[in-house]
Amino acid sequence: MYQTSSGAADILMHTMERFFNRCENMAITDAISIAILKTVMSTARTLMTDPQNEKARADLMWAGSLSHNDLTGCGTLGGDWATHNMEHELGGMFDVAHGAGLTALWGSWARYVWASAPERFYQFAVEVMDVENFGDVPLVVEQGIVAMENFFHEIHMPICLRELGISPTEEQIAFMAASCEEKAGGQNGVVRPLKKEDMIRIYHMAMGSE
């Protein structure tokens, strides 16, 4: 089940990496992305209590195919990918399951960058996470992030590095951030392009409280 949850998280993140961008988006791509996200969440919840449910697994696998074949990248100029790039460094250093590493970082990344694309995060909160559309942008966005983190907990995925079972040192954090910056060509992501110092802050935010 841990691998099922981790796989579901990665499918979500492949879709979300493309959803969060800074371009004029296409309505049909958004609709497909939102449907995939909702389907993954629904089927993952089903599989937590009924792991032999063949229909849920078939729906999850089909969602994975649609998420990974770049259909949801149409009209997005490629998307962000900052969380993925940061997790690759984390996974390379600590050998954690990819999906679990993504969920441990995503909330911190979202809180760090959302103000650079508030309309996308607002749309995500309302249309994907079913947050009430009451106009208070920072509050709605935060509720959307919390709702996704609550879902990650539902499927037993971590939302911080402490829950992931790791505690990087200052030297390890600096190394991961520098390596990520270099591999990304000097800046990571497009919603808010991240330099080494930004990624160090996000890794610190993701440590989690005791």
C-alpha positions as CSV (number, residue, x, y, z in Angstrom):
1,M,0.0,0.0,0.0
2,Y,2.9,2.4,0.6
3,Q,4.0,2.0,-3.0
4,T,0.4,2.4,-4.2
5,S,0.1,5.7,-2.2
6,S,3.6,6.8,-3.3
7,G,2.6,6.1,-7.0
8,A,-0.7,8.0,-6.6
9,A,1.2,10.9,-5.1
10,D,3.6,11.0,-8.1
11,I,0.7,10.9,-10.6
12,L,-0.8,13.9,-8.7
13,M,2.4,15.7,-8.8
14,H,3.1,15.1,-12.5
15,T,-0.3,16.7,-13.1
16,M,0.2,19.5,-10.6
17,E,3.7,20.4,-11.9
18,R,2.1,21.2,-15.3
19,F,-1.0,22.9,-13.7
20,F,1.1,25.4,-11.8
21,N,2.6,27.8,-14.4
22,R,2.7,31.4,-15.4
23,C,1.1,31.4,-18.8
24,E,-2.4,31.8,-20.3
25,N,-3.9,28.4,-19.8
26,M,-6.3,26.4,-22.0
27,A,-9.7,25.6,-20.5
28,I,-9.7,22.1,-21.9
29,T,-6.3,21.3,-20.5
30,D,-7.3,22.6,-17.1
31,A,-10.5,20.5,-17.2
32,I,-8.5,17.3,-18.1
33,S,-6.0,18.1,-15.3
34,I,-8.7,18.7,-12.7
35,A,-10.5,15.4,-13.7
36,I,-7.2,13.5,-13.4
37,L,-6.5,15.0,-10.0
38,K,-9.9,14.2,-8.6
39,T,-9.9,10.7,-10.0
40,V,-6.5,9.9,-8.5
41,M,-7.6,11.2,-5.1
42,S,-10.9,9.2,-5.3
43,T,-9.3,5.9,-6.4
44,A,-6.4,6.2,-3.9
45,R,-9.0,6.6,-1.1
46,T,-10.8,3.5,-2.3
47,L,-7.6,1.5,-2.5
48,M,-6.7,2.4,1.1
49,T,-9.6,0.3,2.3
50,D,-10.1,-2.0,-0.7
51,P,-6.6,-2.7,-2.2
52,Q,-7.9,-5.5,-4.4
53,N,-10.5,-3.2,-6.1
54,E,-9.7,-3.8,-9.8
55,K,-11.7,-0.9,-11.1
56,A,-10.0,1.6,-8.8
57,R,-6.6,0.3,-9.9
58,A,-7.6,0.5,-13.5
59,D,-8.8,4.1,-13.1
60,L,-5.6,5.0,-11.3
61,M,-3.4,3.4,-13.9
62,W,-5.3,5.2,-16.7
63,A,-5.0,8.5,-14.8
64,G,-1.2,7.8,-14.6
65,S,-1.0,7.3,-18.3
66,L,-2.8,10.5,-19.1
67,S,-0.7,12.4,-16.5
68,H,2.7,11.1,-17.7
69,N,2.2,11.4,-21.5
70,D,2.2,15.2,-21.4
71,L,-1.4,15.6,-22.4
72,T,-1.8,17.9,-19.3
73,G,1.1,19.9,-20.6
74,C,-0.7,21.1,-23.7
75,G,-0.7,24.9,-23.6
76,T,1.3,25.1,-20.3
77,L,4.7,25.9,-21.7
78,G,5.9,22.8,-19.8
79,G,4.9,23.7,-16.2
80,D,7.0,24.3,-13.1
81,W,8.8,21.1,-11.9
82,A,10.6,22.7,-9.0
83,T,9.3,20.2,-6.5
84,H,10.3,17.3,-8.6
85,N,13.8,18.7,-9.1
86,M,14.2,19.3,-5.4
87,E,12.9,15.8,-4.6
88,H,15.4,14.2,-7.0
89,E,18.2,15.6,-4.9
90,L,16.5,14.4,-1.7
91,G,15.9,10.9,-3.1
92,G,19.4,10.7,-4.4
93,M,20.9,11.5,-1.0
94,F,18.5,9.7,1.2
95,D,17.0,6.9,-1.0
96,V,13.4,7.7,-0.2
97,A,10.4,6.7,-2.2
98,H,9.9,9.3,-4.9
99,G,6.2,10.0,-4.3
100,A,6.7,10.3,-0.5
101,G,9.6,12.8,-1.0
102,L,7.3,14.9,-3.2
103,T,4.5,15.1,-0.7
104,A,7.1,16.0,2.0
105,L,8.2,19.0,0.0
106,W,5.1,20.2,-1.9
107,G,3.3,22.2,0.9
108,S,6.5,24.1,1.7
109,W,7.1,24.9,-2.0
110,A,3.5,26.0,-2.5
111,R,3.5,28.3,0.5
112,Y,6.8,29.8,-0.7
113,V,5.7,30.5,-4.3
114,W,1.9,30.9,-4.3
115,A,1.9,34.7,-4.3
116,S,3.7,34.7,-7.7
117,A,0.7,32.9,-9.3
118,P,-2.3,33.5,-6.9
119,E,-5.0,32.9,-9.5
120,R,-3.7,29.4,-10.2
121,F,-3.5,28.5,-6.5
122,Y,-6.9,30.0,-6.0
123,Q,-8.3,27.9,-8.9
124,F,-6.6,24.8,-7.5
125,A,-8.1,25.4,-4.0
126,V,-11.7,25.9,-5.3
127,E,-11.9,23.6,-8.3
128,V,-9.7,20.7,-7.2
129,M,-9.8,20.8,-3.4
130,D,-13.4,22.1,-3.1
131,V,-12.6,25.0,-0.9
132,E,-15.4,27.5,-0.6
133,N,-15.0,30.4,-3.1
134,F,-15.4,33.3,-0.8
135,G,-12.8,35.7,-2.3
136,D,-10.2,35.9,0.4
137,V,-7.2,34.9,-1.7
138,P,-4.5,34.1,0.9
139,L,-7.0,32.2,3.1
140,V,-8.5,30.2,0.2
141,V,-5.1,29.4,-1.1
142,E,-3.9,28.2,2.4
143,Q,-7.0,26.1,2.8
144,G,-6.3,24.5,-0.5
145,I,-2.8,23.7,0.5
146,V,-3.9,22.3,3.8
147,A,-6.6,20.2,2.1
148,M,-4.0,18.6,-0.1
149,E,-1.8,18.0,2.8
150,N,-4.7,16.4,4.6
151,F,-5.3,14.1,1.6
152,F,-1.6,13.1,1.7
153,H,-2.1,12.1,5.3
154,E,-5.2,10.2,4.4
155,I,-3.1,7.9,2.1
156,H,-0.3,7.8,4.7
157,M,2.1,10.0,2.9
158,P,4.4,12.5,4.8
159,I,4.0,16.3,4.5
160,C,7.4,17.2,6.0
161,L,10.9,15.7,6.1
162,R,10.5,14.7,9.8
163,E,7.5,12.5,8.8
164,L,9.6,11.1,6.0
165,G,12.1,10.0,8.6
166,I,15.0,12.1,7.6
167,S,16.7,15.2,9.0
168,P,19.2,16.7,6.6
169,T,22.1,18.7,8.0
170,E,22.9,22.3,7.0
171,E,25.7,21.0,4.8
172,Q,23.4,18.4,3.1
173,I,20.7,21.0,2.5
174,A,23.2,23.4,1.0
175,F,24.6,20.6,-1.2
176,M,21.1,19.6,-2.5
177,A,20.1,23.2,-3.2
178,A,23.4,23.9,-5.1
179,S,23.1,20.7,-7.1
180,C,19.5,21.4,-8.0
181,E,20.3,25.0,-9.1
182,E,23.2,23.7,-11.3
183,K,21.1,20.9,-12.9
184,A,18.2,23.3,-13.5
185,G,20.5,25.7,-15.4
186,G,20.8,28.4,-12.7
187,Q,17.1,28.6,-11.6
188,N,14.5,26.0,-10.7
189,G,10.9,26.3,-11.6
190,V,8.8,29.0,-13.4
191,V,6.0,30.0,-10.9
192,R,8.7,31.7,-8.9
193,P,12.1,30.9,-10.3
194,L,14.2,29.5,-7.4
195,K,17.9,30.1,-6.7
196,K,20.0,28.2,-4.3
197,E,19.0,30.4,-1.4
198,D,15.3,30.0,-2.1
199,M,15.6,26.2,-2.1
200,I,17.5,26.2,1.1
201,R,14.6,28.1,2.7
202,I,12.1,25.6,1.3
203,Y,14.1,22.6,2.5
204,H,14.2,24.3,5.9
205,M,10.4,25.0,5.8
206,A,9.9,21.3,5.0
207,M,11.7,20.0,8.0
208,G,8.5,20.2,10.1
209,S,8.0,21.1,13.7
210,E,8.8,18.8,16.6
